[in-house]
């Protein structure tokens, strides 16, 4: 897990599967190692998890941000567009 962004309004975390997970090595069932992104909207207290093609599209946005260094407002506007997908309330474990 890697924190990518943290502001007053949003948190973005990149979830990376553990390649060295011992339990996965013991299993005879092949498992697909997939990454994803969790976007938390602190304003609403909800989160959305992006995986599969959604994660790949979001990864392209992040790569573009690394090349072009957007303003915080541009980043927040992009994250706000994903916040509309957030349906899951954030729960503290």
C-alpha positions as CSV (number, residue, x, y, z in Angstrom):
1,X,0.0,0.0,0.0
2,X,1.4,3.4,-1.0
3,X,-0.1,6.8,-0.1
4,X,-0.1,8.9,-3.3
5,X,-2.0,12.0,-2.2
6,X,-3.4,13.5,1.0
7,X,-5.2,16.8,1.2
8,X,-8.1,18.3,3.3
9,X,-10.6,16.8,0.8
10,X,-9.1,13.6,-0.6
11,X,-6.8,10.6,0.1
12,X,-5.5,8.4,-2.7
13,X,-3.8,5.1,-1.9
14,X,-2.3,2.7,-4.4
15,X,-2.9,-0.9,-3.4
16,X,-0.2,-3.2,-4.6
17,X,-0.5,-7.0,-4.2
18,X,2.3,-8.6,-2.1
19,X,4.4,-10.7,-4.4
20,X,6.1,-12.4,-1.4
21,X,2.9,-13.4,0.4
22,X,3.5,-16.8,1.9
23,X,-0.1,-17.8,1.8
24,X,-0.4,-17.2,-1.9
25,X,2.7,-19.3,-2.5
26,X,1.1,-22.3,-0.7
27,X,-2.1,-22.2,-2.7
28,X,-2.4,-24.5,-5.7
29,X,-5.0,-22.2,-7.2
30,X,-3.4,-19.5,-9.5
31,X,-4.2,-16.0,-8.3
32,X,-4.2,-12.9,-10.4
33,X,-2.0,-10.2,-8.9
34,X,-3.9,-6.9,-9.5
35,X,-3.3,-3.5,-8.2
36,X,-5.9,-0.8,-7.5
37,X,-6.5,2.7,-6.2
38,X,-8.6,3.7,-3.3
39,X,-9.9,7.3,-3.4
40,X,-11.4,8.6,-0.2
41,X,-13.6,11.7,-0.3
42,X,-13.1,13.1,3.2
43,X,-15.9,15.6,2.7
44,X,-18.6,12.9,2.4
45,X,-16.8,10.1,4.3
46,X,-17.1,7.7,1.3
47,X,-14.6,5.8,-0.7
48,X,-14.3,4.2,-4.1
49,X,-11.9,1.4,-5.1
50,X,-10.7,1.3,-8.7
51,X,-9.4,-1.9,-10.1
52,X,-9.2,-3.5,-13.5
53,X,-9.7,-1.1,-16.5
54,X,-10.7,1.7,-14.1
55,X,-7.3,1.3,-12.3
56,X,-5.5,1.3,-15.6
57,X,-7.2,4.5,-16.7
58,X,-6.4,6.2,-13.4
59,X,-2.8,5.0,-13.7
60,X,-2.6,6.9,-17.0
61,X,-3.8,10.1,-15.2
62,X,-1.2,9.7,-12.5
63,X,1.5,9.2,-15.2
64,X,0.3,12.4,-16.9
65,X,0.5,14.2,-13.6
66,X,4.1,13.1,-13.1
67,X,5.0,14.5,-16.6
68,X,3.0,17.7,-16.4
69,X,2.9,18.6,-12.7
70,X,-0.7,19.8,-12.3
71,X,-1.9,22.4,-9.8
72,X,-3.6,21.2,-6.6
73,X,-6.9,22.5,-8.0
74,X,-6.5,20.4,-11.2
75,X,-5.8,17.3,-9.1
76,X,-8.8,18.0,-6.8
77,X,-11.1,18.6,-9.8
78,X,-10.1,15.2,-11.2
79,X,-10.5,13.4,-7.9
80,X,-13.9,15.1,-7.5
81,X,-15.0,13.6,-10.7
82,X,-14.3,10.1,-9.2
83,X,-15.9,11.0,-5.9
84,X,-19.3,10.7,-7.6
85,X,-18.6,7.0,-7.9
86,X,-18.0,6.7,-4.1
87,X,-20.7,4.7,-2.5
88,X,-18.9,2.9,0.4
89,X,-18.8,4.6,3.7
90,X,-15.3,4.8,5.2
91,X,-15.1,2.5,8.2
92,X,-12.2,2.4,10.7
93,X,-11.1,-1.1,11.6
